[in-house]
Amino acid sequence: MRNAIESVEHNNLIIEVLPDFDPQNPREWDNLGTMLCWHKRYNLGDSNTGIDFDDYDSAEELFKYLKSISTVVLPLFLYDHSGISMSTTTYIGKAHHAGWDSGLVGYIYITKDDLHREGLDENADLEAILVNEVEIYDRYLRGEVYGYQVIKPVTCDCCGHTEREVVDSCWGYESVEEALNAGKEVA
């Protein structure tokens, strides 16, 4: 049984927000950027990039190649200490992490073909789009994905015992507040 992170009564129903223990990987959605990562212990980023890191002598050589085919390329840094977190800067969360438990793990980029396929031009804030994709992926990596259950209390007329009947639920929300608001809309 999961423990609710937040529970509120709304319209004679109970809305519980819970952790999503089986969230969908956001890199499987329709992303504009391509996330190319390398790590010896984790399978990160996009699976079919068409680029093999082993074909390059260094991360810098790969970066130069990506710059030649892309409109925007951002570095990806991983912090690996009691869980993992990813960012486009070495600043992850509110602290600066350096040393053995953090470092460059890949790149996220947008090619000109990606732009044309999506009907965008180079004047769009492409860097912000990529940073947002990484922030969503970071929440997924950290396990910060939530769902709600709308529960109807049902009391037995004979004995007065109250059961909990789940009347609706939905998962994959990026914040507790977002899941709670969605649950309230349903209730």
C-alpha positions in Angstrom: 0.0 0.0 0.0 1.3 3.4 -0.9 1.3 6.3 1.6 -0.4 9.4 0.4 1.8 12.5 0.2 -1.2 14.7 0.5 -4.8 14.0 1.2 -7.8 16.4 1.0 -11.5 16.2 1.1 -13.3 17.8 -1.9 -17.0 17.5 -2.8 -17.5 14.6 -0.2 -14.7 12.7 -1.9 -11.1 12.1 -0.8 -8.3 13.0 -3.1 -4.9 11.4 -2.4 -1.7 12.3 -4.1 0.8 9.5 -4.2 4.2 8.7 -5.7 4.1 7.2 -9.2 6.2 4.1 -8.8 6.0 3.2 -12.5 6.3 6.5 -14.4 6.7 6.6 -18.2 10.1 7.7 -19.3 9.6 11.2 -20.7 12.3 10.6 -23.3 9.7 8.2 -25.0 7.4 11.2 -25.5 7.4 13.6 -28.4 10.6 15.6 -27.6 12.2 18.2 -29.8 15.7 17.6 -28.6 17.8 14.5 -28.9 19.5 13.4 -25.7 22.8 11.6 -26.3 24.3 10.1 -23.1 27.1 7.8 -22.1 27.4 6.1 -18.7 28.9 2.8 -17.7 26.1 2.0 -15.1 23.0 3.8 -16.4 21.1 3.7 -19.6 20.3 7.4 -20.0 18.8 9.7 -22.6 17.4 8.6 -26.0 18.0 5.0 -27.2 18.2 5.5 -31.0 20.3 8.6 -31.7 22.2 7.1 -34.6 25.5 8.4 -33.0 27.9 6.1 -31.2 30.1 7.8 -28.7 32.8 5.2 -29.3 33.3 6.6 -32.8 34.8 9.8 -31.3 38.1 10.2 -29.5 36.7 12.6 -26.9 33.6 14.4 -25.7 35.0 17.6 -27.3 35.3 15.9 -30.7 31.7 14.7 -30.4 30.6 18.2 -29.3 32.2 19.7 -32.4 30.4 17.2 -34.6 27.0 18.0 -32.9 27.6 21.7 -33.4 28.1 21.1 -37.1 24.7 19.4 -37.5 22.7 21.3 -34.9 21.2 24.7 -34.1 21.6 24.3 -30.3 23.8 21.9 -28.3 23.8 21.9 -24.5 25.9 19.8 -22.2 24.3 17.3 -19.8 25.8 16.9 -16.3 24.9 14.0 -14.0 25.1 14.1 -10.2 25.3 10.6 -8.8 25.1 10.4 -5.1 22.3 8.5 -3.3 20.2 8.9 -6.5 20.9 10.6 -9.7 20.1 14.1 -11.0 20.7 15.7 -14.4 21.1 19.3 -15.5 22.4 21.4 -18.4 24.8 23.1 -15.9 27.1 21.9 -13.2 24.7 23.5 -10.8 22.1 20.9 -9.9 19.4 21.9 -7.4 20.7 24.7 -5.2 24.2 23.4 -4.6 27.3 23.2 -6.8 28.5 19.7 -7.1 32.0 18.8 -8.2 34.3 15.9 -7.9 34.0 12.2 -8.2 30.2 12.1 -8.0 29.4 14.5 -10.9 30.4 15.2 -14.4 29.6 15.5 -18.1 27.4 12.6 -19.2 26.3 13.7 -22.7 24.6 16.4 -24.8 21.1 17.4 -25.8 20.7 19.0 -29.2 18.3 20.1 -31.9 19.2 19.6 -35.5 17.9 21.7 -38.4 15.9 18.7 -39.6 14.2 18.6 -36.2 13.2 22.2 -36.5 11.8 21.8 -40.0 9.9 18.6 -39.0 8.2 20.5 -36.1 7.6 23.6 -38.2 9.8 25.8 -36.0 12.4 28.3 -36.9 15.7 29.2 -35.3 14.1 32.3 -33.7 12.3 30.2 -31.2 13.8 29.9 -27.7 15.4 26.6 -28.4 17.7 26.6 -25.5 14.7 27.1 -23.1 12.9 24.1 -24.8 15.9 21.9 -24.2 16.4 23.0 -20.6 12.7 22.2 -20.0 13.1 18.7 -21.5 16.1 18.1 -19.2 14.2 19.4 -16.1 11.3 17.0 -16.9 13.8 14.1 -17.3 15.5 15.1 -14.1 12.3 14.9 -12.1 11.7 11.4 -13.6 15.3 10.3 -12.7 14.8 11.6 -9.1 11.4 9.8 -8.8 9.4 13.1 -8.5 6.4 11.9 -10.5 3.0 11.7 -8.9 -0.6 10.5 -9.4 -3.9 11.0 -7.7 -6.7 8.7 -6.5 -10.3 10.0 -6.0 -11.8 7.9 -3.3 -15.5 7.6 -2.3 -16.1 6.6 1.3 -18.8 3.9 1.3 -20.4 3.1 4.6 -22.2 -0.2 5.2 -25.8 0.3 6.3 -25.7 -2.9 8.5 -22.5 -2.5 10.5 -21.4 1.1 9.9 -18.0 0.0 8.5 -16.6 2.4 6.0 -14.8 1.1 2.9 -12.7 3.2 0.4 -13.8 2.9 -3.2 -11.4 4.3 -5.8 -13.6 6.0 -8.4 -10.8 7.5 -10.5 -7.0 7.8 -10.7 -4.4 9.1 -13.0 -0.6 9.1 -13.0 2.4 10.9 -14.5 2.1 14.4 -13.0 5.3 16.4 -12.5 4.3 17.9 -9.2 2.1 17.2 -6.1 0.2 20.4 -6.8 -0.5 19.4 -10.5 -1.8 16.0 -9.4 -3.9 17.5 -6.6 -5.5 20.0 -9.0 -6.3 17.3 -11.5 -7.9 15.2 -8.8 -10.0 18.1 -7.7 -11.2 18.7 -11.3 -12.3 15.1 -11.5 -14.0 15.2 -8.1 
